[in-house]
Amino acid sequence: MALYDLHRSSALPLSTRASSAFVRLVERVIERRNARRTYEALSHLSEHELRDIGLLPGDLARWR
């Protein structure tokens, strides 16, 4: 008698994989929204103000 079933799949159920994918999608949407808001706020600053906080105008591309 076998102690375990060789035919049993160790993969996660479809519902678990689907919910995990949905959570990752929501997280990416939130990250993108936060990046866009950061870019919008920083793009209104002058070059002098950006330098005061340790950024250069070219650094804004990171949040775009």
Stockholm file with secondary structure:
# STOCKHOLM 1.0

chainA/1-64         MALYDLHRSSALPLSTRASSAFVRLVERVIERRNARRTYEALSHLSEHELRDIGLLPGDLARWR
#=GR chainA/1-64 SS CCSSCTTCCCSCCHHHHHHHHHHHHHHHHHHHHHHHHHHHHHHTSCHHHHHHTTCCGGGGGGGC
#=GC SS_cons        CCSSCTTCCCSCCHHHHHHHHHHHHHHHHHHHHHHHHHHHHHHTSCHHHHHHTTCCGGGGGGGC
//
